[in-house]
Amino acid sequence: MSYPEKFTGFQSPSADKWLEFDKNSWDPRPFGDHDVDLKIECCGVCASDLHTICGDWGGCPYPLAVGHEIVGKVLKVGPKVTLAKVGQRVGVGAQMYSCGECRQCKNDNETYCSRKIHTYGEKYPGTASIGQGGYSSHARIHEYWVFPIPDGIPSAQAAPMLCGGITVYSPLKRFGAGPGKKVGIVGIGGLGHYGIMFAKALGAEVWAISRSRAKEADAMAMGADGFIATGEADWDVPHKMTFDLIVNTANSSDGFELNRYLNMLDVHGRWNSVGIPGGDAGMTINNRDFIRNGCFIGSTHLGSRREMLEMLELVAARGIKSWVEEIPISRAGLQTAMDKMHNSTVRYRSCMVAYEEAFGA
């Protein structure tokens, strides 16, 4: 494979023109001893991409190519790289660096490293370069955050799992989803559909929880054992103090009756939120709502390298399939993907493909 001097991608130009993706080229940051360069084959579309470039989460360094669910072939490795090799098909998620030295990094908690660097929009240590994401021809990533993709998983299936999948797999695994456990997944969307499939694959009894029954058939096809529609009267009553874990993937808290969800948790059960709404929206927490059963309320962030590799092995072994729509990458294609996400019409992830047509072989 030929080696480019510059990387090329579709960048959001500014806050007021964030959907007018410009095709630009830039100099990648200096190549380091532990770096891996890959030629991108496809990239999933995450809600974080939209929230970043439209300004929901504050300012970002424009122009910016987002996208952090990347699959591609390794093009070049640094002299000290041991975790990837040229020609290998690999994936990259939402993080491209951690220090490797702190207490968190040494305890499989690298996503909580105080010096972590996300895949796009942040400066890489020791450089002035802003990371650019996967809506691009190539990526340069520290080897630790490059993951081999098992042969049995098609690239467009694997890509959305590298953020959307690991975001729900980590809490499911950390908090004991498995045989004999009752797990609820709130929100049947890009994250929630993975939550249902992964919790079922881990052996738990799985209940899908949504405002209406519009997605009930899909949830059952994904493997849910039951369905709760929170728009119905007394929806929580039959399930009081029966859930061991509820993972909230919803990206909206409008009208959210948190106390009723918490009532469904067993003693010391866990409520874990991974969906991040735009802006400063959030839920009101009242101590009385969780003292009656001593439940725990918290969140998790992505997942460790160990969890990522374990998740991919589970997916390959069980033949788990993403519900994914493939869209050729271009300005129009990215606009379509963002529009479908904004309007909640994607079922249930999008993945940008046809990179050779956009960037050349």
N, C-alpha and C positions, 0 to 999 in steps of 0.2 A: 504494500500500500504506500502511495506517495505521502510525503510529509509536508503539511502546509506551514508557511511562515506566519500567516494570519488565520484566525478563526472567523467564521461568518455565521450570522444568525439574525433572527427576527427580534428586534428590540422595540420595546414600548418607549416612545420618544419623550413624553412629558405627562404630567398629571391631567392636563386638560385634553390631551390627545392620546390617551393611554391605549386605545383600541386601534390606533393607526400604526400598526407594526411596520417598522422600516427594516429593510434588509441591509445590514451594515457589516463591516469587517473591523477587527481590532487585533492588537498585539496581545497574545496571552502573557500571563505573568512569567517571570524567569523559571526555567525548568529545574526542579530540584532533585536531589538524590533519591528521594522516596516518592517521586511523582509518577503518575501513570497518565498517558494521553490516550484518549479513545476517540474513534470515529463513531459518531452517534447514528444509530439505526432508527430509533423511535424514542418518544418521550410522552409519558402520561401527563394529563392536565389535572392539576390539583386546585382546590378552592383557594389555597394559599397564594397561587399565582395571581388570581383575580384580585384578592384583597390587597396584595402588595402593590400592583401597578395602578390600581384605580384610586389608591390613597386611603382605603378603609383603615389601614393600620398605621397611618402617618406617612411621612415622606419616604422616598426611596431614591437611590442615586440613578437618575435617568442619564442617558438611555440605558435601558436594562432588558436583557433577555432573561426571562424567567423559565420555569420548568425544572423540576427536581425529581423526576421519576424516569431516569435515563437508562437505556440499554444500548450497548454498542460493542465494537471490537477494539481490543487493545492494539494501539499503533506503535507505542514506544514506552519503555520503562526506564526509570532511573537506575543508576549502578547499584543502589542498595535495596532495590525492590525485591521482595521474596513472595509476595502475596498475589501477584498477577504475572502473566507472561504474554508476549506478543502473539496476536492472533486469537486470544481467548475472548469469548463472549462474556461480558460482565455487566453489572448494573451499578447505579449510583443513586442514592436517595437524597434526602434534604440536608445532609451534613457532609462536608468535605474535609474537615480537620478537627482533631482534638489533640490535647497536648501529650497524651500517653504517659504522663508522669504523676498526675494528681491522684488523690484517693479515689475519686469517682472513676477515672479511667482504668485504674487497677482493679476495680470491682465490678466490671461489666456494666458500668453506668456512664459510658462515654458521652451519651447525649446530654448529660448534666454537667459536663466539664465547663468550668468557668471561662475557659479560653476557646470554647467551640466556635467554629466558623460554619455558617450555613452555605449551601451550594451556590447561591447567588445573592448579590446585593451587599456583600460585606468584604472588607479588605482581608487578603490572605496575610498571615504573620510575616513580618519582615519585608513586605512589599507595599507599593501604593496601588496595586491592581485590585479592582473591584471584580468579584466573581460574577461570571455570566452563566446562565443556566442552560437547560437542555433543548431550548428551541433554537439550537445552533448546530453547526456542522461537527464540532469537536468539543471535548471537555478535558481539562487538566485537573486531576484530583490526587490527593494523598492516597497512597496504596491501601491504607487501613480502611478507607471508606469506599473501596471498590470490591464488589462481591461477585464471585462466579455464579452464573446462571445455569442450573441443571439443564441437561439436553432436552428433557421432556417438557419444558415449559416454553411455548412460543414467545418471542420477544414482546409482542404487543399485549400478551397476557401477563407477562412478568412485570412490565414497566409500572403499571399503576399500583402494584403491590409494594413498590420500593418506598413509598410514603404512605399511601392510603392503607395498604395491607399491614405494614409493620406498626402503624399507629394503633391499631386495635389488637394485633397479635400480642404485643408486649404486655398490656394490662391483663389480657386473658391468661397468658402463661404465668405472669408474676403473681396473680391473685387466685390461682388454683382452678381455673376452668377445666373441668374434666369429669370423669365418671362420678355420679352421685351428687353433682353440683347443679343448681338451677341458676341459669344465667339469662339476664335480660339485655337486649340490644335496643336502645332508643334511637330512632331515626333510621329509615330504610333508604339510604342513599349511597354515595360513593364510599364512605367509611362503613356504614352499617351493613351493607351487603357482605363485606368481608367479615365483619363481626359475627354474623349468623353462620357463615360457612366455616370459619375457623373454630368457633366455639363448638359447633357440631363435630368437626373433625377431631377435636380434642376430647370428645366423649361426653360433653355436658348436655343437660336438658336445656333447650334454647327457646326463648320466647321473644318474638319480634314485637316491638312497641312503637306504635305510630298514631298520629292524630285520627286518621280514618282507616277504613278497610280497603282503600284504593290499591294498596300494594300487598294485600294479604296473599293473593295467589303467587306473586313473585317470591314473597318471603317463605312460603311453604315449599316452593320449588327449590329454594336455596338450602332447605334443610331444617327450617324452624319447626319445633314441635307444637307451638301454639302461638296465638296472636292476640295482642291487647290493643284495642282502639280507645285512646284516651278521650275521644270526643263523645263517648257513650257514658251513660249514667253508671255510677258505682263501679267504674272499670278496675279500680284497685282493690276492692273489697275481697274478692275470692283469693287474692294473692298476698294478703297481709302477712308479713314476717315469714315469707317462704323463699325469697331470693338470696342466694349467697353473694352474687355480684351483679350489678347493673352497670353497663358501659353506655354512657351517653355520647352519641355521635352527632346529635342535632346541632346545626349551626345557627339556630335561632332560639331565643328564650322568651319570645312573646307569648304571654298567657301561660307560662310554664308554672305548674303547681308542684314545686319541688317537694313539699311536704308529703304529697300523696305518693310520689315515687319512693321516698325514703321510708314510708310506712310499709312498703312491700319487702324491705330488707330484713333478713333474719338478724339475730343478735350478732353484733360485730360484722355484719355484712358490709360490703363496700359499694359506694357510688363513685364511679370514675368517669370524669368528663374529658373527652378528647376533641370534641367539636369546638371550633373557635369562631364565634360570630364576628361580623365586621363591626368596626367602631368600638365603643366602650360598653356595649350591652352586656348584661350579665344577670344572674339570678340572685334574689335576696335569700340569705341564709339566716334562719332563726335557730338559736341553740335548742329550743324546745322541740324542734322538728327531728333532731337526731339523738336526743338524750334518752328517749323512751326505749330505743332498742340498741343504744350504744354503737350505732353504725359509724362508719368512717367515710369522709368526703374528701376527694382529692382528684388528682389528674396525673397523667403521664405524658412524656414527650418522646415521640419516635420509639426507637428500640436499639439495643446494642448490636454490635457485629455478631455476637454469638446468637442472639435472637433472630437476626436477619437470616443467617445461614440456616438456622433451625426451621424457620418459617418456609424458606424456599424448599428445603428437603421435604417438609410436610406436604406442600403443594404438589411437588413432583410425585411423591409416593401415593397420594390420595387422588390425583388427577383433578384437583380443584381448579375451576375455571373462573376467571374474572368475567363479569358481565360488562363488556367493553365495546365501545363504538370507535372504529378506526377512521381517522380524518387525515387526508393528505396535508402536510404542513405547507403553509403559505400565509400571506396576510389574510386572505378570505377564510382559509381554513381555521386559523386561530380565532378570528372573529366569530365564526360559527360555534367553535367549542366554548368560547367565553359566553356567548349568548345562551347556549343550551344550559350551561352551568347556572348562569344568573337566573334563568327562568325555571330551573329545576326540571328540565325536560330530558336530560341525559339519563339513560338507563344502563349502567349506573356509574361508569367512568368513561372518559374519552382518552384516546391515545393518538398523538400525532405520528403519522407514518409517511412513507414515500420520501425519505430524506435524500436519496440519490437524485430524484427528480428535481429537488429544490437546490441541492448543494453540489451535485455532481458525484461521480464514482470515485 
